[in-house]
Amino acid sequence: MNSVPEGSPATAPGHVTTGAPAAVVPGFDAGPTLLQTLRALGTGPRGLLEAEAEIRLARTGENVLPARRPVPWPRRFLRSFLDPFTSVLLWLGLVSALVTAWGTACVILALVAVSCLLRSTEEHRADRSTQALRELVATTATVVRRSSGDSPPREREVPVADLVPGDVIRLRPGDLVPADVRLLRADGLTVHQSALTGESAPVVKQALDLADPALSGAGPFAQPQSCFQGSGVTSGSGTAVIVATGGETRFAAAHDGRAGQQRASAFDRSVRGISWTLIRFMLLTPPLVLMANAALRGRGLETLPFAVAVAVGLTPEMLPVIVTTTLARGAARLARTSGVIVKRLPALHDLGAVDVLCLDKTGTLTEDRPVVAAATDGRDQADPDVLRWAAVNALWTLQLADLPTADALDEAVMDAAGGDGPPSAGTVDPDAYEGVAVLPFDPVRRVATAVVRRPGRLGVHTLVTKGAVEAVLDRCAMDGEERDRLLALADRKAASGLRLLAVARADRASRAGAYTSADERGLTFLGLVALRDVPVPSAADALGELARRGVRVKVLTGDHPGTAARVCADLGLRAEGRSGTDDVVTAELVDTLSDAELVGVADRAVVFARCTPEHKARIVSALRSGGGTTGFLGDGVNDLPALRAADVGICPRNAVDVAREAADVVLAEKDLTAIDRAVLAGRRSSGNIAAYLRITLSSNLGNVIAMLTAGLMLPFLPMLPAQVLVQNLCFDAAQLAFAFDRPPASVLRPTVLRPRDFLRFVTGFGLLNAAADLATFGVLALALHNASGDGGEAAFHAGWFTENLLTQALVMVLLRTGRSAVERRAGGPLRAAAAGLAAVGVALPLTPLGPFLGMSALPPLYYLLLGSVLGLYAVGLTAARRRYERRHPADASEAVKERVGAWRGARSARTH
């Protein structure tokens, strides 16, 4: 352990160097000593005064990255204009103003203003809600501060945002380094700084008084006395002084504000693909309308407002508002009802699209408390003393190593030893021993050793070593043949799904000096303690629900293949290896595969054993490359690469800080049932967005086709620009109901927005809508055959205006997401909005506003004939929808049913 003197002086408050860029902070230069760094920061090992910390916080600002600071509402409003649809609408409005089509320009600009206002308001509200939810899992740090100059320093938890330069903090395993710091003390400290350097292995850190001159050319990240924001503590502990916070950290400088930006999600890519396809159509429409009217009707620029209005009619301008509102409402409902926090709104859609869920088994499929199955000697005979010696090791490791909590395996060993009855004469009694020293477990040695004093054995110390079988055998005095026999015995036990701890001991002459790993030699092998995992009671049912929803589960674990296979078999998960037999894929096999080969193996296999963090990330990436939308559930530092590689990173609330920061979704508990509810909520939100896009785009396309056709057939414009835009405004207002609808989600398939499928759907149903519009032309010709002049034009405009809104109302009801009658009967908000839209379509031409918009009253015969057209359209729409449902989702549903059947069969076979 390295340390600095407790009495280091501190500069008086008010004379402190803070807020300096990281590049010139004294703690990161090669020259200053640790004492000089403390003086420059105006602090000491005892920490800052509370009052001084408040002063510095007001001076330097909160310890947050610039990209994470709240965005003011005015800036959100201006940023709304960067949306592709909004930008196109704005340009169309400006073009209308240039040709003095003031009515068209005013309506278009009003649509733009309303869309931007609603979008920025909803984003601001969603951001506030998300920020409030984030506070439930807000990262905190343990800081050392004093209430007054004479009071002793006290440790307390404070939000990371409240840290200031000069604060003294504690670092423990799993902590996220909250700022750039210089170490005052370090005890076995290693950190993972891949976010800064890209290196995957943890880096050893030490509290040096001076920087290492040999590393001066390697950059600041190589200096062992410095840790940086964005790093995660993997092992050991330390005390450090903060030298830079917020935007002055190396992390902020290295990422230039982009660290908080998320990669493009599956949802972002889908919506962007649909958006740009439609924008291309919009940009082509005005020139086509102008050229066609000029060629066939001899009309010139007077048709430009109509061409602009047609382009506007093709635009789902409410898409940003619907998406933001729907996802924000779904995330808030999920947090309120299930305790699931969605940190990034598009992740809610990605949850609904997840069809592959990767997870570790411990704590998810199995309870994080293994139980002892047996304790045997080297001949595989039951021996209670093996368990009791293991308990001696566990008991004194916990006490002498000053660990905050016992390891799960140690707890299981102590529980089993305590419930094994009182020791008989001549057997080991763990409570009768006195601890002398301990060498705690570390991932390099893979063993833990306790040195104890046995009763009645003066002058003798007993070393009790417990750990991985291979590591313990390497420290035992035995020949190669005996070692091979014991390894084979351990392999057979592990292949049956048991977790093994080897136990050995040795007597040494007592001494006052410290014990080191060099003393772990020449041990006598005692035996093996076998442990098994206990499945989580709710895991089997949750796996069945996920299978029913079309979500495949992949288990990525660092455990022995046999252990993972046994748990999966107990829960009904089939583990198919590369050959198709009941086997698992090990990390050794993964290392031999190319990325292309791994895609096929990852798709077929269910269990991956002996995985390192890099293996997990590579497997998740392979599943994504194979076309899957992946979710990854993890809670440790070793899960970080996979959390970042997945489409959706998921972690429980009690995960380590770095995992919570990397995750997109935070669960109240590490529970598959909560994931199932989150997937269902994501599919509901995605279903509403998909229904909006299908209904809006098919209706808009049909109207545009009809308007273009009518514009070429009629001697006058089929609809005035103002009428087109008022119609769009009414339809847009009705479409807001999609954000408040809550249809039962289709559980048999994930919800994915595929641009090609959407265009196929929109084209088919758009042509059907256009056919209804063209039939209405015939109805209007029959009903208005005696009308002529302006009166005939006004009546035609009114008739088509009414028919358009009525057909759009029908589409909203009949094409709503959901196949069953129960699903279609739900959706109260949509039905109410459709009824309101139909009422406006019928009543508006009859009000005083009708003549102002160029429309007149219609004869009763028209409404009678229109009812016949709408009835035929409803029948055709229903038939087309049923045909579409039969042709498209059947394959996905059958595949899901096959997986559910396989899961039930495996579960039933294991039960019997």
C-alpha positions, -999 to +999 in steps of 0.1 A: +000+000+000+013+035-009+004+066+010+011+103+016+015+120+049-017+130+066-005+164+075+000+179+041-008+216+042-036+231+022-039+266+008-064+288+025-099+290+009-101+315-019-065+309-030-069+278-051-061+269-087-093+253-101-108+249-135-075+246-153-075+225-184-064+189-179-034+194-201-018+218-176-031+204-143+000+199-121-010+163-112-004+152-148+030+168-154+062+150-150+077+175-126+055+183-096+055+160-066+023+148-049+027+175-022+031+202-048-001+190-066-021+191-033-008+227-027-017+238-061-052+225-057-056+240-022-064+207-005-050+179+015-056+142+023-083+152+048-104+167+021-121+200+016-144+219+039-180+217+029-182+255+026-152+256+003-166+228-018-198+249-023-177+279-034-158+259-059-189+242-073-204+277-080-171+287-096-163+256-118-199+244-124-213+209-122-191+179-129-210+169-161-198+166-197-209+195-220-229+171-241-249+160-210-260+195-199-297+202-204-307+217-237-328+249-233-363+249-249-356+277-274-326+257-287-347+226-290-373+246-310-347+259-335-332+224-337-366+210-347-362+227-381-333+204-389-357+174-392-358+163-429-396+166-432-398+199-414-370+214-436-388+204-468-421+219-456-403+251-447-388+253-482-422+246-498-437+274-477-410+298-488-415+289-525-453+295-521-445+330-506-422+338-535-450+331-560-474+352-538-496+322-529-500+338-494-528+314-483-507+284-491-476+298-475-494+308-443-510+273-439-476+256-446-457+278-422-484+272-396-480+235-400-442+239-396-447+260-365-471+236-349-450+206-357-418+222-343-437+235-312-452+202-304-419+183-310-397+206-290-423+207-261-426+169-260-388+164-263-383+189-234-409+172-213-395+137-221-360+150-213-372+162-179-389+129-173-358+110-183-336+132-162-359+125-132-357+088-139-319+091-143-317+105-108-330+072-095-298+056-108-276+087-106-239+079-102-226+089-068-191+090-054-177+086-019-161+119-010-141+129+021-150+163+035-150+182+068-177+204+083-151+227+099-114+231+102-111+213+135-136+185+127-124+151+116-129+141+079-160+121+072-169+099+042-203+104+025-220+097-008-226+128-030-238+130-067-209+130-091-222+164-105-213+180-071-176+170-071-150+198-075-113+200-080-095+194-047-121+168-034-107+136-020-126+105-030-125+068-024-124+043-053-137+007-049-143-022-074-171-014-098-168+024-093-168+047-123-139+071-119-159+104-117-133+129-127-096+131-135-077+123-103-043+117-089-039+088-065-030+094-028-032+057-019-036+025-038-041-011-028-041-035-057-059-010-079-065-018-115-087+003-139-103-004-172-097+027-195-107+013-229-131+043-234-100+065-235-073+043-250-090+013-266-069-012-247-090-041-234-069-052-204-071-035-170-042-012-161-024-013-128-024+020-109-001+031-081+002+062-058+036+074-069+051+106-055+066+115-089+055+105-124+075+077-140+101+093-163+103+061-184+067+066-193+069+103-201+067+097-239+037+073-236+012+100-228-008+108-197-029+076-197+001+055-192+011+072-159+003+049-130-005+077-105-033+091-126-068+079-133-092+095-157-129+101-160-145+074-182-124+046-165-138+019-144-123+003-113-119-034-119-101-045-087-085-031-056-092+002-039-077+037-036-079+072-024-074+101-049-076+138-052-097+154-080-076+176-103-102+183-132-139+180-136-166+185-163-154+198-196-119+201-183-113+164-181-093+143-205-124+124-214-142+155-225-112+167-245-106+133-261-143+128-271-149+165-279-185+163-266-193+132-286-190+108-258-226+111-248-239+106-284-254+073-291-248+052-322-276+050-347-302+026-334-323+002-354-352+026-350-331+056-362-320+037-393-355+025-401-371+059-398-343+076-417-347+051-446-384+057-448-380+095-444-355+100-473-375+077-496-406+099-491-386+131-494-373+120-528-409+116-539-419+150-525-391+167-543-401+151-576-438+158-573-439+196-580-418+195-612-440+166-625-472+184-618-459+216-634-447+198-665-478+177-669-502+207-666-481+227-689-480+200-716-517+188-714-536+219-701-514+248-711-512+260-675-481+278-663-468+289-629-504+294-617-504+257-608-473+260-587-493+265-554-513+234-563-481+215-570-466+226-537-498+216-519-497+181-535-461+177-522-472+188-487-500+162-489-475+134-493-457+144-461-463+128-428-453+160-411-465+148-377-440+120-376-415+137-353-443+146-329-460+112-329-426+094-324-415+116-296-448+115-278-454+078-282-420+068-269-420+093-241-455+081-229-444+044-232-412+051-212-430+069-185-457+042-182-430+015-180-411+034-152-443+039-133-457+004-135-426-018-137-397+003-124-379+000-157-360+032-167-355+039-204-325+063-206-327+068-244-361+070-259-354+052-292-342+023-271-379+016-263-386+009-300-354-013-301-367-032-271-398-041-291-377-051-321-354-074-300-354-109-313-322-121-296-315-116-259-280-123-246-274-127-209-252-143-182-268-171-162-258-159-127-284-138-111-307-141-141-313-177-148-299-188-115-300-172-081-268-155-071-263-180-042-249-214-051-254-242-027-229-269-017-238-303-033-210-324-019-175-323-003-152-352-013-116-362-008-091-371-035-108-406-039-142-390-045-154-402-011-175-379+011-154-361+037-170-333+059-135-321+069-129-308+034-159-286+037-149-274+072-114-265+060-129-246+031-151-228+057-120-219+077-105-203+046-137-184+038-143-172+074-109-157+079-106-144+043-137-124+049-126-110+083-089-103+077-092-090+041-118-065+054-141-073+025-174-054+024-194-086+017-186-123+014-181-139-020-212-160-030-191-192-030-177-184+004-212-177+018-224-211+004-194-229+020-199-212+054-237-219+053-232-255+045-205-260+072-226-243+098-256-266+090-235-298+090-240-303+127-214-299+154-179-313+147-172-346+162-139-354+181-109-351+158-127-331+131-122-295+121-141-267+140-138-234+120-147-213+150-119-228+170-092-213+148-075-179+151-067-159+120-032-147+114-030-134+079-047-136+045-038-135+009-071-126-008-083-141-041-072-123-072-079-132-109-042-139-116-035-164-088-071-177-088-068-188-051-073-174-017-051-184+013-058-179+050-031-184+076-045-196+109-033-207+143-047-241+153-056-247+189-030-267+209-004-262+181+021-236+195+047-224+171+028-237+140+008-217+114-015-235+090-020-222+055-054-231+041-057-225+003-090-226-017-097-218-053-097-230-089-088-267-092-059-262-116-044-234-096-046-253-063-031-285-078-002-264-092+006-255-056+004-290-042+032-315-037+023-344-059+035-362-090+022-356-125+002-389-126-017-380-094-023-345-107-037-358-140-060-382-121-074-354-100-079-331-130-098-359-147-120-363-117-127-326-116-135-326-153-161-353-148-177-335-120-177-302-139-192-318-170-222-328-149-229-291-142-211-287-108-189-258-098-157-269-080-134-255-054-102-273-045-089-272-009-054-277+003-033-269+034+002-269+048+018-264+082+046-238+085+067-227+115+051-195+129+068-162+121+062-125+125+069-116+089+043-111+062+031-140+041+033-138+003+022-159-027+056-176-026+044-194+006+017-211-014+039-241-023+042-277-012+006-279-001-013-311+008-044-317-013-075-322+008-104-326-016-131-309-037-162-289-027-189-292-054-215-265-057-246-262-079-266-232-090-302-228-079-325-217-108-345-185-103-381-196-096-396-172-122-369-179-149-387-209-165-420-190-170-402-159-182-382-179-208-415-194-220-430-159-224-400-146-243-401-176-266-438-169-272-429-134-282-403-146-307-372-137-285-344-162-286-322-163-255-284-168-257-264-175-226-229-160-225-211-170-194-176-174-181-185-206-163-176-242-172-195-256-202-211-284-181-224-259-155-240-237-181-255-267-200-270-282-168-288-249-159-301-244-194-314-280-196-332-275-163-349-244-177-358-260-210-332-241-231-317-263-258-279-259-262-270-267-298-234-266-308-218-264-342-226-300-350-262-297-340-258-320-310-266-311-274-234-293-267-222-258-260-198-235-278-167-226-258-145-196-261-117-217-275-139-226-305-149-189-309-112-180-311-108-203-341-137-189-361-136-159-385-162-132-381-183-147-410-182-182-395-191-169-361-223-154-375-237-189-384-225-205-352-239-177-330-273-181-347-275-218-340-259-221-306-277-212-273-248-214-248-214-199-250-191-209-221-157-197-208-164-162-223-142-132-216-156-097-221-141-096-256-158-129-265-192-116-253-188-084-274-178-104-305-207-128-302-232-100-298-217-082-328-220-115-348-257-118-339-262-082-351-244-089-383-267-119-389-297-096-390-308-099-354-318-070-331-299-078-300-304-070-264-277-077-238-283-079-200-252-074-179-243-058-145-205-059-142-175-041-155-167-072-177-201-067-194-192-032-208-180-042-243-211-063-249-235-036-235-220-012-260-220-037-289-258-046-285-287-027-300-301-023-265-279-025-234-298-035-203-287-036-167-303-039-132-304-009-109-278-025-086-253-029-114-219-012-111-217+024-120-200+019-153-226-006-165-255+017-156-238+045-175-234+023-206-269+008-205-299+021-224-324+005-201-322+001-163-343-026-145-355-024-110-342-060-105-322-084-126-353-102-136-364-118-169-400-110-161-392-073-161-375-077-195-406-094-209-427-064-197-403-040-213-403-059-246-441-058-245-441-020-238-417-015-267-439-034-291-469-014-281-451+019-287-436+006-320-470-007-330-485+027-327-457+043-347-459+016-374-497+020-375-494+057-379-469+054-408-490+027-426-522+046-423-509+081-430-486+072-459-511+049-477-539+076-474-516+104-484-503+085-514-538+076-526-549+113-524-518+124-543-523+099-571-560+110-573-551+147-573-525+142-600-550+122-622-578+146-616-556+176-623-549+162-658-586+152-665-605+183-652-605+218-668-600+232-632-579+223-602-595+193-584-588+210-551-576+244-542-542+246-524-558+260-492-583+232-492-555+206-495-537+221-466-568+225-444-575+188-451-540+179-440-543+200-409-575+182-399-559+148-406-528+158-386-549+167-356-567+134-357-534+115-360-523+127-326-545+100-312-519+074-323-497+087-295-524+079-269-536+046-283-527+014-265-534-016-287-526-051-275-492-059-290-488-088-313-467-112-292-457-136-320-432-114-337-409-084-329-419-050-343-394-038-369-398-009-392-386-022-425-386+005-453-391-020-481-421-037-464-436-003-457-433+009-492-450-023-504-478-018-480-482+019-487-482+013-525-509-014-524-533+004-500-525+038-516-537+025-550-569+012-533-575+046-518-569+063-552-595+039-567-620+051-541-612+087-549-616+082-587-649+064-581-660+096-562-653+116-593-680+096-611-704+101-582-697+138-583-703+139-620-736+121-616-748+143-586-736+176-602-745+170-638-767+201-639-742+224-621-719+246-641-694+273-637-680+284-603-709+267-585-700+233-600-663+238-591-671+247-555-695+218-552-668+194-567-643+208-542-667+203-513-676+167-524-640+156-527-630+173-495-657+154-476-649+121-492-612+125-485-617+130-447-643+102-446-619+077-463-591+088-440-613+082-410-621+047-424-585+039-429-577+049-393-602+024-380-597-005-404-559-005-408-552+000-371-526-024-357-541-057-345-556-087-363-582-101-338-616-086-333-607-078-297-576-059-308-596-039-333-624-031-309-598-015-286-583+018-293-608+043-280-586+074-288-584+064-324-621+057-328-629+091-312-604+109-335-618+091-366-653+101-356-643+137-352-625+137-385-656+123-403-678+149-386-655+178-398-655+164-433-693+164-435-700+196-416-672+220-427-686+227-463-720+235-447-706+261-423-697+298-431-661+287-434-670+266-465-676+294-489-644+312-476-624+281-486-641+278-520-667+251-511-705+250-514-733+228-501-739+195-518-772+179-530-786+150-508-781+126-538-743+129-534-743+117-498-764+087-508-741+078-536-710+085-515-723+061-488-723+033-515-687+042-525-675+042-489-692+009-482-675-008-512-642+009-501-645-005-466-652-040-479-622-038-503-600-024-475-609-052-451-603-079-478-570-064-487-559-062-451-568-099-445-549-109-476-518-089-465-519-105-430-522-140-445-492-135-468-467-116-446-467-124-409-474-162-412-438-172-417-427-153-386-456-167-365-448-203-376-412-199-367-421-185-333-445-214-327-418-239-336-394-223-310-422-223-284-429-260-291-392-268-289-389-250-255-419-267-241-406-301-253-372-296-238-387-284-205-411-313-204-384-338-211-362-324-184-391-324-159-400-360-165 
